[in-house]
Structure formats: C-alpha cells, structure tokens
Amino acid sequence: MKNKLKIDFTELNNYISATRLRLRQSSPFFASLSMYAKIEFTKEFLIAATDGEKIFFHPENYINLNPKERDAIFLHELLHMALLHSSRQGERDNYIFNIAADIVVNGMLATEPSVKLPANAIRDEKLESLKVEEIYEILLKKKKKIKLPINDLILKNKKVNSNKCNKELDDLNKQNANKQFWKKAINDSLLIAKQCDQNNIPPSFKRHCDEITKPEVNWKSYLWRFLVRTPNDFEGFDRRFIHNEIYIEELKGETVYIFCCIDTSGSVLPEELEKFLGELTGIVNSYPNLICKLWYADYNLYGPFDIDKEKNIPDPQGGGGTSFVPFFDEVEKINTLHKDAVCIYLTDGYAYLPIKKPELPVLWVITPGGQESEYFTFGEVIRLNESELESE
C-alpha cells in the first residue's frame, strides 16, 4: 500500500488536461488519440511507464517537468501504447526492445515543434525510420550497449502453457481487445485530423498505422491454398507446377515435398508455433501425396524431421539470432532430388535474405508485429492474425 498517494487528483488531472489542450492546438490527431489513454498516478515508476493498457505517472516528478517536457513524456507513452509496443515485444529481451521502441517514438516526437524531449532521450537518426523489430535486431548485434534512461515498458507474461488456464486465456483476450481498441483509436483520430484539415501526422507514424490497422487475411485458408492447389486456383501464385501438370488434388502418384523451417530465435511465440504446426500437420495428413520435412533454425539449422500423424513433432531447437541462409542453402542441395517441392518459413522476418533467389516456390508466414511484406524480394507472404490465434 506504500504506493497509494495522498495527493490532489484534481490538480494532477488538470496537468493532463492542459497537455491535451496544448495538443489540440498543435495536432488534432494526437489530441484525439490522447483521449483514449487511461491514466494512473503512482510512485512505483520514476517518471512514467506503460503496460500497453494504461499510462502511469509519478505525480511529483511528472509535475516538476516544464510543460513541453510533460507533453513529450505524455506523447512518448501514448505512442508506445498506440503502436502496441508492449504486446509486440514477444519473447524478446525487454531492456533492448525498450531501447528500440524509444528510438522509434523519440524520432517521431523530434519532428513535433510543440514538445521538447528530455536531454537524456535516446535518439538514433539512422535507425528511427525503421520498425521497432528491425531496430531490435540491429541493437542485438551491437557490441556497445546503449544505456536506457528509464525502462518504461512494463513486462507482461504472454506465454500460454499447455493447460491454457482461465487466467492465461483472459490475458490473451485482453491483449486482443487492447489491439482492437487502439486500431479504432487510430482510425478515429485520423478521421478527426482530416476533418480539421490538419493532416500533419509524422510519415513514419502513418506507416506504423497501416501496419496496425490494415485488414489481415485468414492465414489458415491461405496456407491450404498454397499447398492444396487445383488447376483453377493459380491466380497470383507461383506457376512452377503447372507446366509439369502437378496439381495436388490430381497428382496421379506424384509426390510433392514441403520443406518447412521454423525460426527459433525467440521471435515466434509457443502458441503461434503450436497453431501453425497443427494446421500444417492437418494438411499433410489429409493428402498422402504430401511429404513434409521440418527444420528449426536460428543462426544454425536443426533437422530435418518428418511431420506425419505417426510421429510426435520434436521440441524446438536453437534460440540464438536469426539467419535465413542455412535453410535455403540446404534446400538448394536437396532440390536436385525433389524437383516438386515448396518451401514454408515461419518467422518474424527480421534477418538478411539470401542473395540467390531460391528456385522453389516460397511462402513466408510472418508472426504478428513481424517484418513488412514489402521486405521480401521473393516468395509470397502471409501474416498470422492474432485474433485467429487466440480465438481457438
């Protein structure tokens, strides 16, 4: 109970209202977005922090800042929430991911003349235009570590055990509800800014808005279509099999190999892996002409393992950084033996692509918060939908 405060909440809320009024004059978008933020005052944190659902302010330390600094701190935490940084962290290191998220947010705020970043705010102009996951991967490889002034992304347990107890299911439902909440908040705020003829929204934030608010296709349907194709179902797909008259439903004894690789660098959550492998196994078991070989990969490659209903899928191996090269090098070696094959890679997408484009069709299955689809110079891209993952 030591964090319960003997403070004048009316006075504190007046400071928050003043920030919102100043934002209304400078940016209708941020002013509108700020109205969706839930505020709580506590002495638990040095100045401010967020768990993705609320912003927490230390009353005395927050008030002692000058108005522009207060506005900057408010927007800093607001953007962490709106960009879903807390939930996008996944299994990544909290300290490094917090630095990456701060680089993104502070880079955006640096373009706002109405606010003033604190003197110790982390900036990196070379990185701040990238997505937070991209920056994280770069920071992991740097020998010189950046000092984080304030760790303001509060850790939340996002793992789901095999029992799927009620509390964990509630946490997943809350996380999805929070995502939908901020999708609506962003769309409403964009509309208000447009109506006010003040579309002065940072370009980098527009890109992040698109990543969060754009509709997602059903990943299961796409996976089935990619593997189980018919002669009339090749619109937009790689046509490698057509000239060989290889259609999965009319194979006439031909065998098609699925070379599947799972990124085990820590970016793929256990529940994502479980759902993906479950669906893939279902497809393989439904079509006897399909043979699936599975690898796990970080910087190294582990496997192959057979996927079928007679064998248990081995536990994931690895856990270091990410490289796509070992898998595609291995596929190139064995491709001479299996001309009729496809490649599937489950990953967040944050690694260097191989220089040489694979000959086989490739499907990238990207986890929530992963690399932008435009990054991939070959293959097709499907994104896992968080709401679909959590609804089963």
Order of alpha helices (4+ residues) and beta strands (2+ residues): alpha-alpha-beta-beta-beta-alpha-alpha-alpha-alpha-alpha-alpha-alpha-alpha-beta-alpha-beta-beta-alpha-beta-beta-beta-alpha
